[in-house]
Amino acid sequence: MRLLEESYGDVRIFSDRPFGYKRYIVNYPDGRETIYSSLWYKLDKIKEFVEKDLKSKD
């Protein structure tokens, strides 16, 4: 089950816990999906990645 962690308009960050550790899934409106492991990345860092990506497209 995916939980919505953050939404930036059409870009959404979900979390999932399939094997006991959390994964973050970033869905973009163009169909891209990026998955990050919580073993390596915290939610704040993923938010920075998404914000940077959104700013670079403007």
DSSP file (Angstrom, degrees, kcal/mol; ACC not computed):
  #  RESIDUE AA STRUCTURE BP1 BP2  ACC     N-H-->O    O-->H-N    N-H-->O    O-->H-N    TCO  KAPPA ALPHA  PHI   PSI    X-CA   Y-CA   Z-CA
    1    1 A M              0   0    0      0, 0.0     2,-0.4     0, 0.0    16,-0.4   0.000 360.0 360.0 360.0 131.2    0.0    0.0    0.0
    2    2 A R        -     0   0    0     14,-0.1     2,-0.5    12,-0.1    14,-0.2  -0.776 360.0-155.5 -96.5 135.9    1.4    3.4   -1.0
    3    3 A L  E     -A   15   0A   0     12,-2.6    12,-2.4    -2,-0.4     2,-0.5  -0.924  21.1-121.6-109.6 133.9    1.0    6.4    1.3
    4    4 A L  E     +A   14   0A   0     -2,-0.5    10,-0.3    10,-0.2     3,-0.1  -0.632  34.4 171.6 -74.9 119.5    1.1    9.9   -0.1
    5    5 A E  E     -     0   0A   0      8,-3.2     2,-0.3    -2,-0.5     9,-0.2   0.835  63.1  -6.6 -94.7 -42.6    3.9   11.8    1.7
    6    6 A E  E     -A   13   0A   0      7,-1.6     7,-3.1     2,-0.0     2,-0.4  -0.992  55.7-153.9-156.2 149.5    4.0   15.0   -0.3
    7    7 A S  E     -A   12   0A   0     -2,-0.3     2,-0.4     5,-0.2     5,-0.2  -0.996   8.3-175.7-133.3 130.8    2.5   16.5   -3.4
    8    8 A Y  E >   -A   11   0A   0      3,-3.6     3,-1.6    -2,-0.4     2,-0.7  -0.654  66.8 -78.4-118.2  71.0    3.9   19.2   -5.7
    9    9 A G  T 3  S-     0   0    0     -2,-0.4    -1,-0.1     1,-0.3     0, 0.0  -0.616 117.4  -2.5  71.2-112.4    1.0   19.8   -8.1
   10   10 A D  T 3  S+     0   0    0     -2,-0.7     2,-0.5    -3,-0.1    -1,-0.3   0.608 120.5  85.3 -87.7 -12.7    1.3   16.9  -10.5
   11   11 A V  E <   -A    8   0A   0     -3,-1.6    -3,-3.6    17,-0.1     2,-0.4  -0.795  62.6-173.0 -92.7 126.4    4.4   15.4   -8.9
   12   12 A R  E     -AB   7  27A   0     15,-2.1    15,-2.9    -2,-0.5     2,-0.5  -0.949  18.0-151.0-125.7 141.2    3.7   13.1   -6.0
   13   13 A I  E     -AB   6  26A   0     -7,-3.1    -8,-3.2    -2,-0.4    -7,-1.6  -0.949  21.0-178.8-110.6 121.2    5.9   11.4   -3.5
   14   14 A F  E     -AB   4  25A   0     11,-3.3    11,-2.7    -2,-0.5     2,-0.3  -0.786  15.2-144.5-112.7 158.4    4.6    8.1   -2.0
   15   15 A S  E     +AB   3  24A   0    -12,-2.4   -12,-2.6    -2,-0.3     2,-0.3  -0.938  16.5 180.0-121.6 152.1    6.1    5.8    0.5
   16   16 A D  E     - B   0  23A   0      7,-2.4     7,-3.4    -2,-0.3   -14,-0.1  -0.981  19.2-156.8-146.3 149.4    5.9    2.0    0.6
   17   17 A R        +     0   0    0    -16,-0.4     3,-0.3    -2,-0.3     5,-0.2  -0.631  29.9 153.4-130.3  74.3    7.2   -0.6    3.0
   18   18 A P  S    S+     0   0    0      0, 0.0    -1,-0.1     0, 0.0     4,-0.1   0.865  77.9  19.4 -76.4 -36.0    7.4   -3.9    1.0
   19   19 A F  S    S-     0   0    0      2,-0.6     3,-0.1     0, 0.0    -2,-0.0   0.012 124.1 -77.3-125.8  28.1   10.2   -5.8    2.8
   20   20 A G  S    S+     0   0    0     -3,-0.3     2,-0.4     1,-0.3    -3,-0.0   0.203 110.6  84.9  96.8 -16.4   10.4   -4.1    6.2
   21   21 A Y  S    S-     0   0    0      0, 0.0    -2,-0.6     0, 0.0    -1,-0.3  -0.905  82.5-107.6-118.0 151.6   12.3   -1.0    5.0
   22   22 A K        -     0   0    0     -2,-0.4    16,-2.5    -5,-0.2     2,-0.4  -0.509  27.9-167.2 -82.1 140.8   10.7    2.1    3.5
   23   23 A R  E     -BC  16  37A   0     -7,-3.4    -7,-2.4    14,-0.2     2,-0.5  -0.935  11.7-143.8-118.4 148.3   10.9    3.0   -0.2
   24   24 A Y  E     -BC  15  36A   0     12,-3.2    12,-3.1    -2,-0.4     2,-0.5  -0.953  11.8-162.6-112.1 133.0    9.9    6.4   -1.6
   25   25 A I  E     -BC  14  35A   0    -11,-2.7   -11,-3.3    -2,-0.5     2,-0.6  -0.965   2.0-159.8-117.6 125.1    8.3    6.5   -5.1
   26   26 A V  E     -BC  13  34A   0      8,-3.3     8,-2.3    -2,-0.5     2,-0.5  -0.924   7.3-162.5-107.2 119.3    8.2    9.7   -7.0
   27   27 A N  E     -BC  12  33A   0    -15,-2.9   -15,-2.1    -2,-0.6     6,-0.2  -0.891   3.3-162.5-104.3 127.6    5.5    9.9   -9.8
   28   28 A Y    >   -     0   0    0      4,-2.5     3,-1.7    -2,-0.5   -17,-0.1  -0.753  28.8-118.4-104.6 154.7    5.9   12.5  -12.5
   29   29 A P  T 3  S+     0   0    0      0, 0.0    -1,-0.1     0, 0.0   -18,-0.1   0.724 110.4  63.9 -67.0 -20.0    3.0   13.6  -14.8
   30   30 A D  T 3  S-     0   0    0      2,-0.1    -3,-0.0     1,-0.0     0, 0.0   0.385 124.6 -97.4 -85.0   6.4    4.9   12.5  -17.9
   31   31 A G  S <  S+     0   0    0     -3,-1.7     2,-0.1     1,-0.3    -1,-0.0   0.318  79.1 137.7  99.4  -8.1    4.7    8.9  -16.7
   32   32 A R        -     0   0    0     -5,-0.0    -4,-2.5     2,-0.0     2,-0.4  -0.391  31.8-167.8 -69.6 150.2    8.2    8.7  -15.1
   33   33 A E  E     -C   27   0A   0     -6,-0.2     2,-0.4    -2,-0.1    -6,-0.2  -0.976   3.2-168.9-140.8 125.7    8.6    6.9  -11.8
   34   34 A T  E     -C   26   0A   0     -8,-2.3    -8,-3.3    -2,-0.4     2,-0.5  -0.954   6.6-156.7-118.4 134.5   11.7    7.1   -9.6
   35   35 A I  E     -C   25   0A   0     -2,-0.4     2,-0.4   -10,-0.2   -10,-0.2  -0.934   8.7-173.2-115.2 131.3   12.2    4.8   -6.6
   36   36 A Y  E     -C   24   0A   0    -12,-3.1   -12,-3.2    -2,-0.5     2,-0.4  -0.956  20.2-130.3-122.1 140.8   14.5    5.7   -3.7
   37   37 A S  E >>  -C   23   0A   0     -2,-0.4     4,-2.4   -14,-0.2     3,-1.2  -0.717   8.6-141.0 -88.3 137.8   15.5    3.5   -0.7
   38   38 A S  T 34 S+     0   0    0    -16,-2.5   -15,-0.1    -2,-0.4    -1,-0.1   0.596  99.2  73.2 -73.3  -9.3   15.2    4.9    2.8
   39   39 A L  T 34 S+     0   0    0    -17,-0.3    -1,-0.2     1,-0.1     3,-0.1   0.796 115.6  20.2 -69.3 -26.5   18.4    3.1    3.6
   40   40 A W  T <4 S+     0   0    0     -3,-1.2     2,-0.4     1,-0.2    -2,-0.2   0.705 126.7  43.3-112.3 -30.5   20.2    5.7    1.5
   41   41 A Y     <  -     0   0    0     -4,-2.4    -1,-0.2     4,-0.0     2,-0.2  -0.963  62.7-148.1-128.2 136.6   17.8    8.7    1.2
   42   42 A K     >  -     0   0    0     -2,-0.4     4,-1.8    -3,-0.1     3,-0.4  -0.579  35.6-106.4 -92.0 162.8   15.6   10.5    3.8
   43   43 A L  H  > S+     0   0    0      1,-0.2     4,-2.3     2,-0.2     5,-0.2   0.863 118.7  57.1 -59.7 -38.0   12.4   12.2    2.8
   44   44 A D  H  > S+     0   0    0      1,-0.2     4,-1.7     2,-0.2    -1,-0.2   0.884 106.5  49.2 -61.8 -38.6   13.9   15.7    3.1
   45   45 A K  H  > S+     0   0    0     -3,-0.4     4,-2.1     2,-0.2    -1,-0.2   0.885 110.0  50.7 -68.4 -39.1   16.6   14.8    0.6
   46   46 A I  H  X S+     0   0    0     -4,-1.8     4,-2.4     2,-0.2    -2,-0.2   0.888 107.5  53.7 -66.5 -38.6   14.0   13.4   -1.9
   47   47 A K  H  X S+     0   0    0     -4,-2.3     4,-2.7     1,-0.2    -1,-0.2   0.896 107.4  51.7 -60.7 -39.5   12.0   16.6   -1.6
   48   48 A E  H  X S+     0   0    0     -4,-1.7     4,-2.5     2,-0.2    -2,-0.2   0.916 108.7  50.8 -62.2 -43.4   15.1   18.6   -2.4
   49   49 A F  H  X S+     0   0    0     -4,-2.1     4,-2.3     2,-0.2    -2,-0.2   0.924 112.9  45.6 -59.3 -45.6   15.6   16.4   -5.6
   50   50 A V  H  X S+     0   0    0     -4,-2.4     4,-2.5     2,-0.2    -2,-0.2   0.921 113.2  48.9 -66.7 -44.9   12.0   16.9   -6.7
   51   51 A E  H  X S+     0   0    0     -4,-2.7     4,-2.2     1,-0.2    -1,-0.2   0.903 112.4  49.0 -62.3 -41.0   12.1   20.7   -6.0
   52   52 A K  H  X S+     0   0    0     -4,-2.5     4,-2.0    -5,-0.2    -1,-0.2   0.906 111.4  49.8 -64.0 -41.6   15.4   21.0   -7.9
   53   53 A D  H  X S+     0   0    0     -4,-2.3     4,-1.0     1,-0.2    -2,-0.2   0.892 111.3  48.8 -64.8 -40.2   13.9   19.0  -10.8
   54   54 A L  H  X S+     0   0    0     -4,-2.5     4,-0.6     1,-0.2     3,-0.2   0.877 111.4  49.3 -68.0 -37.5   10.8   21.2  -10.9
   55   55 A K  H >< S+     0   0    0     -4,-2.2     3,-0.6     1,-0.2    -2,-0.2   0.853 106.8  55.7 -69.3 -35.0   12.9   24.4  -10.9
   56   56 A S  H 3< S+     0   0    0     -4,-2.0    -1,-0.2     1,-0.2    -2,-0.2   0.768 104.5  54.2 -69.7 -24.3   15.2   23.1  -13.7
   57   57 A K  H 3<        0   0    0     -4,-1.0    -1,-0.2    -3,-0.2    -2,-0.2   0.660 360.0 360.0 -82.9 -16.5   12.1   22.6  -15.9
   58   58 A D    <<        0   0    0     -4,-0.6    -1,-0.2    -3,-0.6    -2,-0.2   0.465 360.0 360.0 -80.4 360.0   10.9   26.2  -15.5
